[in-house]
Amino acid sequence: MPSAPLATVSTPPAEATPPAEDTVDWTARLISPDDDFAGAPLLRTEFTLEPGHGPVTAAVLHATAHGVFEAHLNGARVGDDVLSPGWSSYEWRLRYRSYDVTDLLAVGEDPAPIVLGLALGNGWYRGRLGWSGGRDYYGDELGALAQLEITYADGHGQRVVTDTDWRAGPSAVTANDLYDGQDVDARLASDDWLRPGFAADGWVGVHVGERDLTTLEPYSSPPVRRVGERVPERIWTSPSGRTLVDFGQNLVGWVRFTVQGPAGSVITLRHAEVLEHEELGTRPLRSAKATDRLTLSGDEDFFEPTLTFHGFRYLEVDGWPGGLTADDLTAVVVSTDLERIGTFECSDELLNRLHRNVVWGARGNFVDVPTDCPQRDERLGWTGDLAAFAPTAVYLFDSSDFLRDWLRDLDAEQRHADGMVPFVVPDVLKYLEHPPEFPAPDSTAVWSDAAVWVTWAVYQAYGDVSVLSDAYGAMAAHVRRVASKVSPTGLWDTGFQFGDWLDPTAPPEDAARAKADPGVVATACLVRSADLVAESARLLGRDEDATFFADLAARTRAAFVEHYVLDDGTLRSDAVTVYALAIVFGVLDEAQTARAGDRLAALVAEGGHHIQTGFAGTPFVTDALTLTGHLDDAYRLLLQTECPSWLYPVTMDATTIWERWDSMLPDGTINPGEMTSFNHYALGAVADWMHRTIGGIAPAEPGYRRVRVAPRPGGGIVWARSSLQTPYGEVAVSWTDGPDGLTLDIEVPDGVTADVELPGGPVAELSAGAHHLEPVPAG
Ligand code: RAM
């Protein structure tokens, strides 16, 4: 394809990702209660099984909501998911859950009525979203849509659907919001609504709400579930006299308990990630109240606030009847229920803690949407954070379905925004009043590159080329749009950029003020994205596109070299991040790369092996050092414990990855910036390097059909163990480094070939089986 001048490349609309196939024949209608009932209405109907057809042999409940729902059938809770149907780009995609409820209808040919009930909450649909205090962005009415399909022994089918015959009434929940928390008045609690013949006093009718049924899609990702529990490690009284609880781990979920106390008295739970001045440190939550309340009934009350979630390690408890003990409370960990597939461990305990913090960061921020943070008035699907973290996520968890689902939202948003990948997906920011100090949304490097980089990470990890074909429209449209934005020089030095966001020298109030020139960062990112789209086009047999994007990459490289490589071989802005990106993204030729590597190593050493990168550079700096022969500097950077560094938070008792290198300052006070989360996964992206370089497991081919086993010991680490459940079976690598060199054990699953590369040693090709290599002289 002839190459068009860069500045005039047009942006054809992205091709649509095919929606997940909806096989339900919907006759149900979305129904909304005639009264809002404090944002937590109950909806119910009664039906009887049709006699004369034998027992029920199959029953499936399909359900979704505007808001979040919990379904009940025949007196039992349906499913163990919470916060369904999660958050998607509701304007174009509303996902429904399908439950096998056959067991719940195993009642014989019983003519007694059966209750189908749905409890609703505000969730993402109608609750607060974003930092401006706004809510109701998708609609101001809650609603539910359910269709129960029953099949009998003789093949007869019966259908129970949400329609205008349903009734709606109040629950014991008197307030609920994801950011602010949940209030329950136990005096109002009763299960009677789930029983047939319920009087339904004070209940009202329902009306049909608005929902285009062609926007329904089945859930393809695992749902959010309770995935763990923690008990209090410590309960004490703060200097101001408050009762505080430490769960020992910054986690995401809620606190559950059973209690008995005077009727009408109120227990208040406030949540926070950190303590400051020995009290609950709530300032980082900004306007999120993160407060749950239970008004006691006088009898034994059970409390579990499933219509909210909090990011917290500490809890302040007010109003507990009698003395609070560790046996009284359980913290419930809530997350998209992803299977853990990758492990890592080594002889350095601080690194192991760092790695555990990364895992907790993924757990806590994968609550249906991959978010920046789980605690403050934000919790948004920031694209750049995932662009940085996706290679780590796909190793730790089987995140294919989860990320592909999110990519569908990205695709939908982008198609309605002229090819622009927004800052966040789902893009709720488009509804917020545009603050003058906030940039007008447009394509931005790293953030918008998520269309390409996240897709590529999923493809590399799982090897399924359909992720490329599904996301190709979004990938290509993004890069075409950027190509239309570059300046006549061919550099992407136009428009707003987050750049090397949160560079450690950026002042607390200006996270974008980085040492790295934003144009250099963005142009390097364009090279990478154009290369990856060219490669994807090639794999998909789209030859013209492959040529177009390869040409674009070549032109952008040339422009980068012409304008950003200075005569003395340094790069414009001479910052760690620009070298890291230019090296890892293959922007420079061999000689330039070697010089850039030396300059990078010199800068890293000059910086005392303290970290000097933000969101853009951090995922790549250790690779850039490794690739250019400066492994020792990569280890010294990784093992630094002084601020700023990866391990500084570990020395400050962090149990998750922080948003800022110094979210907590060395004196124990919270960073004064108004954006200071203690659970942000982006800077944890170094775990990807740890898996490949310390652990020694990397894909040599997408999906690990060939696995590259190339541990590069250093930093005084004397052993490491890692394993990965690949699509073909488990790969396991462990090594010990002794005086004679490396002893290596490798397990290779059937159908997989391992390319073993050792420092200074020969490259071996191993087939399936358990292999013991000893000792290979260390380089
Ligand atoms: C912050 C978010 C996120 C980052 C953006 C640019 O508000 O927390 O981490 O991607 O800024």
Boltz pocket constraint, residues with backbone or C-beta under 6 A from the ligand:
constraints:
  - pocket:
      binder: B
      contacts: [[A, 372], [A, 373], [A, 378], [A, 382], [A, 383], [A, 384], [A, 385], [A, 498], [A, 501], [A, 675], [A, 680]]
      max_distance: 6.0
